[in-house]
Amino acid sequence: MSSNVYIMSPSDLQFIRSVLGEAGYNAKLLVDDPRSFETAELLVTKLFLAGEDSRPGLAAKLEQILFNPGHTRQP
């Protein structure tokens, strides 16, 4: 059984954090609503690992998925 493992570099992590920060997911939200921050962080990380590496593309998908009126968000 083989598995594909991708080791994220510090620059990858910084890129993901910068996308989150530009989208309003900052340290204040992490303290006030850690679940929302973690959901956004996981989503952006998964999208990045799936090959989406453009800042506008990641931001657009984040907003589309998390703020789509038809999408049910867990409290």
N, C-alpha and C positions, 0 to 999 in steps of 0.2 A: 504494500500500500504506500503510495507516495502522496505527498502533500506539497503544495506550493506555498512557500513562506516568503513574505516580503518584509525585509527589515527597513523600517522607515528611518530616513536620515534626519538629523536635527533640522536641516533646511526644509524637508518635507513637513515636519511638525510646525515649524515657524510659518510656512505657507498656509497650512490649515488654520492656524491660530489667527493669521492676518485676515483670511477670508471670513472667519467667524466674527472678528472684531469689526470689520467693515459692515457686516450685516447686523450689528448691534448686540452680538453675543459677547459680552465683555465680563470683567471680573465682578462688577456690580450684579449682573444677572446671575453669575455663578453663585454668589452669596444669597441673593433674593429668591432665585428659582433654579436650584441646581439641576432639577430633572429636565427642564427645558434646555438648559445649556448642554447637558450631557447628550440629550436626544439630537440636538443640532450638531454637536461635535462628532457623534457616531455617524450620522448621515453624511456629513461632509467627508469624513475619513473613508467611508465605504465608497462614496462616489469617486474620490481621488484614487483609491486602490483599483477601482473598476476602469480607470483610464481617463476620467475627466480631470484635466489638469489646467483648465483655464479659469482664472478668477471670476470673470463674468458668468461663465457656464455653471460653476459651482454655486455662486450666489443666486442665480436664477432658479436652479433646481431646488435649492434650500427653501427659497421663498415659495416656490410652486407647491412643494410637498407639505411644508409646515403651515402655510397660510391659505391653502386651497379650501374654500368654504365647504366643498363636498367631502373633505378629508376629516375624519373624526380623530381629534386629538385626545389623548388620555390626560386627565388632570395630574 
